[in-house]
Amino acid sequence: MTYLKMHLLLNYYPAIFAALATLILAAGMYFGMPGAYRATLKLLVFVFLLTLIVVFLGEFAGMYAAASDGPRATALEKHKVTGTAAFVTVAVTGIAALVASIRLRKRPDVTRKAQAVMLFLAALSAALLIASVLAGRSIKSAAAAGADILINTNSTEMENNKWHA
């Protein structure tokens, strides 16, 4: 399995789990469930580790899929910029979640302000990860637009054979 296939296989999961962590924390804050905060912290640390893997796979895949000019290169650059912003935000969120999780062992009291900050970071991470995924999805259509190729959406098998690595 190539780096590109592994990157494509895993790249949706950080966005899905970050959105799930945001929903869990928001529901936990609304309903006053302290266990939701602990679960969210663990999930956000997992999102950080998973994002780290996806970023490295994407970097290795990018070495082999370089485009010098045209719409594909523009789409790749946009994906890389949004991916970098998402990675930095997820890293800050993951480290903050790890620190908060360690702090929770010593002092189990959690303030509403700390939960609100973590909710903001989780929501920002989810939004940037989703933007990065969408920018990555546009690479395929930009390659088709640059080559003036019409994608037949009626035949899923033909599209998969033509466009997927």
N, C-alpha and C positions, 0 to 999 in steps of 0.2 A: 504494500500500500504506500502510495506516494505521500509526500508532505501536504500537497494540495488536497488530496482526497481526505486525509485526516483533518485538515483545517476545515474543509467544507462539512465534514461529518460532525465536528464538535462546536462549530462557531455559534450555533443557535442556543446552546445550553446555558452559557453565562447570562445571556439576556433573559431567558425564561426564568432561571433561578433568581436573578436579581429582581425581576418583576414580582415573583412569588414572595421573596423576602419583604419587599415593600408592602405587599398586600397583607402578609401575616403581621408585620409590625403595626400597620395602620389599624387592623382589626383588633390586635392586642391592646393598643392604646385606647381605642374606642370602648371596648368591652372591659377594660381593666384587668387583663390577664397577664401576670408577670412572666409566665412561662413562654409567652410569645416573644418577648424580648430576648430571652436566652436562646431560643430556637433561631431567631433572626440573626443573632450574632454569629452563631455557628454556620448558618447558611451563607452569610456574607464572607466569612473566611474561606469557605469552600468555593464560592464564586471567584474570589481573588486567585486561588490556586488554579482553578480551571481556566480562568482568563489568561494566566501566565502561560499555561500550556498552549492555548489557542494562539496567543501572540507569537510565541516562538515558532510554532508550526507555520503560521502565516508569513513570518520573516523568511523561513527556509523555502517556502513555496514561492515567495516573491522573487527569490534569486533565479528561479527557473522560468518565471512567467513575466519577465521584464518586457515592457513595451516602451519604445522610444518616443513615439508621438501619436497623435490621433485621439479619438474619443476613448479608446480603451486605456491609454496612458492617463488621461484626465480622470477617468473613473477609478483607476488604481490609486492615483494620488489622493483623491477625495476619500477613498476607503482608508488609506494609510493615515491621513490626518485625523479623521473621525475615530479611527481605531486607537491612535495614540492618545487622543483626549480621553477616550473611554478607559483605556488602560491606566492612565494616571489617576483618574477619578476612582476607578475600582481598587487600585492599589491603596490610595488614601483611605477609602472606605473599609477595605479588608484589614489594614493595619489598625485602624481605629476600632474595628469590631474585635480584633484580637486583644487589644489593650483593654477594652471594656469588658471582655469576657474574663480576662485575668483579674481585673479589678473587682468583678462581681463575686469572685471566690473569697476575696478578703472582706469586702463590704457589700452585702447583698441588697442594700437599699439603692433604688434607682430613681433618679429624679425625672420628672416629666420633661425637663429641658434636655437631658441627655438622650431620652427617647426621641424627642423631636429632632435633635441634631442627627441622630442615626437614621431617622426616617427621611430627612432631607437628603443625606448622603446616599441612601439606598435608592431613592427615587431618581436622583441625578445620575447615578450609575446605571440604573435600568434604562433611562432615556438615552444616554449616550451609547450604551451597548446596542440598543435597538437601532439607533441612527447608524452605527457602524455596520450592523448586519444589513440594513437596507442599502447602504452605500456599496457594500460588497456584492449584493444581489444585482446592482446596476452594472457591474463589470461585464456580465454576460450580454446584456442588451446593448451596451455600448460597443462591444466587439461586433455584434451583428449589424448595428447601425453604421459602423465604420466600413464594413465590408458590403453594405447594401444587400444583406441577406434577409429574406423574410422568414420568420420562424412560424412554422405550421403548428398552431396550438391545438389543432384537432387530433394530431397524432402524438401522444405522449411518448411513445417508444421512439419515434423518429427524432423528436427533440432531445431525448435523453442520449441517444447514440451520437447526435451531432454536437451537443454542447457540454455534456458532463465529462469530467476527466476520467 
